[in-house]
Each structure stands twice: as structure tokens, then as C-alpha cells.
């Protein structure tokens, strides 16, 4: 298909993630206050959406604690700067097996598998405008770790998100994830038009090359809204590639720690660099209200206890 460049681009900043990056850069936020402040700085730099995980404030390890999500949400919503809040719902599907000769029982210390209601308890509590839905099971780079999202789990979670009025952002790590996402829309589990994030170069999902990116893009229905990102040094080239292919962009410390070779970045600096790339291509960076209008979002306050 011919390329149709996107001239009205929104930026998502993935603020901290759940990877083991907390000790690799002093800029990776840990506490709710640090995460919120970094998200707010990213919004001031031009991000229309901030995508947030939470971490244990002491260790930096990924967490599903409701109080941490509540504090991040309240701090961002109390800020003077406006931004669309996107909370992860990817936690709680981590399966870590035993050795290759004795895979069962699973490694109980590292495995974090819970039911659909518990996986989105913080979504129900905070009611963000967007939350993620990792639309398939996938092997990651770690030898015995599997990101586990069964069709039944995804139908249950997607249905509850829709009932709550929170728009799922479909995280597609390969073409099969897009295939199932279209099935969820056809079934009515997820409302159309859908929102999708194309996750490129994550071992062992869709390979990080332009032919695969375009295969993913060509599988996104025309009325859907999509973004794309890649990891590490390919983060900024994929800003240009996504815009050129008609999409929106994601940057942030979840996916890349560096501004330049050997130079650690902040989230705001990565957003600023993305703004420069987008504007130098002749496109315009749009803000949170334009995103709400495009996606049919309604900004809401957290549910009080």
C-alpha cells in the first residue's frame, strides 16, 4: 500500500516500564512522586499521553500495588499541565517455568499469575482514560519467562475495560496479536475504532525491520488509530518511520535509556527529541485534547475510596 504520512501526530511517553532498568539510570523513576513528576515533565515537553507502570519505591521492582497506582494517578491529575493517562494492565500474567528438564512446578518466587479482576483492579480504582491490553502470549528474551495472555483472559479483561469506559490500547507484539484484536472487535468485546500500539523489536516478537513494520501496519484496519515504537538506539528512527507510515509515536525510558551514545536521557528529553524529529518532517505535534477528540475519551477523576 502507498505510504500516507501522518501530519497530526501525538506522542506517548512510556515513563518507567517494568523492566530491570531501575539501577541502570538515575533518571528511571521509582516512587509514585518520581513517576508522576517525570510524566508531568514529559507532558510539558510535548507528550499528549503518558503510559505508566508503578514500582516498589525502595527496590524499584515492578509492582501491582493499588496505593501506588492511586498516588501516581492523583498526582498527575492534580498537576497544572493536562495529559491523557494510560495505565498498564500487563502485570499479573508473568509465568516463569523451572528448568528445561523440570519445567513444573513453576518458579513461584518469580511467577505472578492472577485472575482477570485482580489484573485490572487498579484500572477500576483509578479509571484512566486508556489502559493497555497485551493481545497475546509471547516468549520474551529470558530463557524460561512467558508473557501469558490467553484468549479467555483477554476477552474477560477487554470486556471489563469496555464496560468501565476505559479505552484499551491493544499492545501488538506480532501479527497474530493484531489478528486476535480484530476478532475482539468483531465480537464486540472491544469497541471500534480501536487503538493499537505496534511493539517492534522486542525479543521474541515482531522483528525490528521496516518490512515487518509495514506488514503490521498493513494489518491495522483503516479506521483504527495506531502508534509504533522500537527499543534502544532504534527508538528515534522509529519516530520517523511511524510518522512516515501514517502513525503516531511512543518514546520514553521504558524502551530506551539514552539520548545519544553514552548520554543517559530523561523522559522529557526523549519527548523533546521526538518533537524535533516530527516537526522537521513537516508534521505537527498535537496535544491531549486533540487526542481525546480523536479517540472519544473523557477525562475522569479517580474513584474515591
N, C-alpha and C positions, 0 to 999 in steps of 0.2 A: 504494500500500500504506500502511496506517496506520503512524505512527511508533511505535517501541518504544525508549524511551530506554535507553541503557546505564547500569547502576547500578554496574558494576565495571569501571573504566576504567584502562588502562595508558597511560603516556606514553612515547613515543620522543623522544629528543633527537638531532637531526641536527647533529653537533658543528661541522663545518667545511666540508664540501662540496668541490666542485671548481671553483666559480665564481671570477670575478676580484674577490673581495671582500677579499683579504688586505691591501690598502692603504686600505680604506675604514673600517676599525675596528681599534683596537688590541686588541680582545677576540677577534678571529678567530685561533685558534691555528695555528701553523705547524709547529713542531718536534714530534717524537713525544712529548717530555715535556710540551709545552704542550697537545697534543691529548688526551693521557691525563689530565692534571690537570683540564682543562676537562670531560672526560667524567665523571671521578670526582666533581667538584663538582656536575654535573647529576644524577648518581645520588643524591648526598646530598640534593639538593633535591626528589627525588621521581620521577626518571626511572627506569623499570624496564628500558628498552632504550637503549643508546647506538649510534647509527649513525655509523660513522667512515670517512672518506677519509683519505689522507695527502697531505702537501705537501712540496715541497723546503724544507728548513729555512732556506735562505738567501734564496730568492726568493719563497717562498710559492706557487709554481706547483704545480698538481696533479701527482701522481706515482703510479707503479705500483711503486716500489722495494720489493722483498721485505723488506729490512732495516728499512725504516721501518714497515711493517705489523707485523713481528715485534716491534719495540720497543714500539709502541703496545699491541699485544695483551698482552705480558708485563707492562707497567706497569699496565694496567687489571686484569689477573688477580692481580697481586701486591698490589693495594690492599685495605685493610680493608673497604671497602664492596662489597657484592655488586651486580652488574648484568649483564644479558644483553648479550652483544657481538654487534653486527650490522655486518659489514664490507661495503663496497660491492664489487660486481663489475661496475660500469658502465663502468669505464675500459677503453680499448682498442678502442672502437667509434666513434671520432671521425673522421668524413670531412669534410674541408674542400676544396671544389672551387675551381678557378680562377675567372676572371671569367665573367660570363654569356655572353660571346661565345666564350670559350675555357675551358670547364669542365675539360677534360682536357689535360695531366695534372693530378692533384690537387695541392694545396699540400702538398708533402712536409714542410715545416717544421712545419705545424700539424696535419696528419693523423696520427692514432695508431690504426692498424688492425692488430690481431694476431689470432692464432688462438684457438680456444676454450680450449685447455690453458693458454696463456700468460695469457689474461684472468683465469683463476681460479687461477693459480699460488699467489698469496698465501692464497687460501682453503684450498687443500690444505696449505699450510705451517702456517697458524695455526689451522685448524679452529674457526672461530667457531660459535656456536650458530645464527646466522642470517646469510645474505648476500643481497644484492639481485639481482633478475633483471628488468632493464628489458624489459618484454614487448612490444616493438615498435620499429619505426623511426619517427623523427619529425623534422620540421623544427623547429629552435629559432629564436629571435629573430634570431640572427646571419644575415646575408644568404646565406652560402654553406656553412654548417655543417649537417650531418645526423647525428643520433644513429642509428647503424646497428646494428640487431639483426635479422638475417634469421631466418626460421623455422628454417633448418638450424642456425644458430649457437645459437639459443635451445634447441632440442632437445638439442644437444650439451652446452651448459653446464648446463641443467636436469638432464639425466641424470647428469652427473658430480657435481653438488651432492647429488642424491638418494643416489647410491652412497656418497658420503663421510659421509652422515648429517648434512649441514648443511641446515637448512630454508630454502628460497628464500622471500624476501619479494618477491612479484610487485609491480613498480612499474608501475602502470597510469596512463598519461597521457591515455588516451581510451578510449571504449567498445570499440573494436576490439582494444585490448590485453587487455581482460577476455575478449573472445571467444576470442582465441588461448590465453590462460591456461587457460580451461576445456577447450580442446582438449588442452593438455599434460597436464592431469589425467586426462582421459578416456583418453588414450593410455597413461597410467601413467608418463610422464616425471617428473611431479611427484606426490607423494603427496597424497591428500585426507585430512582437510580442509586446504585451502591457507590461506596468509597473504597478504594483499594490502594495498598502500598506494595509496590514491587520491590522485593528484598533480593538484591543481586550480590553474588559473590560470597554468600555465607556457606561455608563448608557444612554439609554436602547438599546444598540446594541448587538453585539455578546458577550455572557458571557465570563468571564475570566477563562477559564479552558482548559486543554490540549485536551480534546475530541472535543470541539468546534473549537479550533485552527486547529486540524487536519481535521475537516470537511471543514473548509475554505481552507486549503492547498490543499485538495483533489479536490476542485472545481476550482483551478487555472490551466489553460491549461499548458501542459508541456513546451511549448516554451516561456511562459511568464517569466518575472523576477519579483520576489516578495520580500517584506520585511514585518516585523511584529513588533509591539510594544504593550506594555501594560503600565498601569499607576502606579504612586506612587511606593510603595515598590516592585511591581512586574516588574518594568522596567528591572532590570538586569537579573532576572531569564528568562525573555522572550528573552534577548540577546542569552542566551544559547539554549533556546527552538527553536528559529527561525533558528539558525545555524544548530542544530541537525536535524531539519525537512527539510533542504535544502535551506533556505532563507537567506536574508540579514537582517540588524538590524537598528532600529531607537532608539535614546536616545535624551535627551535634556530637557530643562526647560519647554517646552510646556506641557510635560507629567508627569514630576516628579521634585520636588524641592530639594530632599535630596540625599546626598551621602551615609550617614549612618543615623541611628536613631538619630534625633535631630541635625544633621550636615547639614547645607544648602550647596548646591553644586553650582558650576559654570558649564556652558556648557562644557568647556574644561575638567573639572574633570570627568564629566559623560562620555565623549568620551574616556578619558584615562582608566576609569574603564572598559568600553566595550572592548577596545583593549586588555586589560589584560585577560578578560574572553575568548575572541575569540582565542587569541594566546595560552592560557592554554588548550584549547580544541584541539590544533593541527592544527588550520586553520590559514590562512594568511589574513591580512587586506590589501585591495587594494585601490589605490588612484584614483583621479579624471580622469586621462587619461584612465585608465583601464575601468572605468565606461562609459566614452564616447564611447570607442570602443565597449563595450558590448551592449550599448543601441542605438548606432548610433546617438550620439549627436554632435552638432557643437557649439563650444563656440563663442558667438557673443557679440559685444559691444552694449550698449543701442542706440536706435534711437535718434538722436539729434533733438532738437526742431527746 
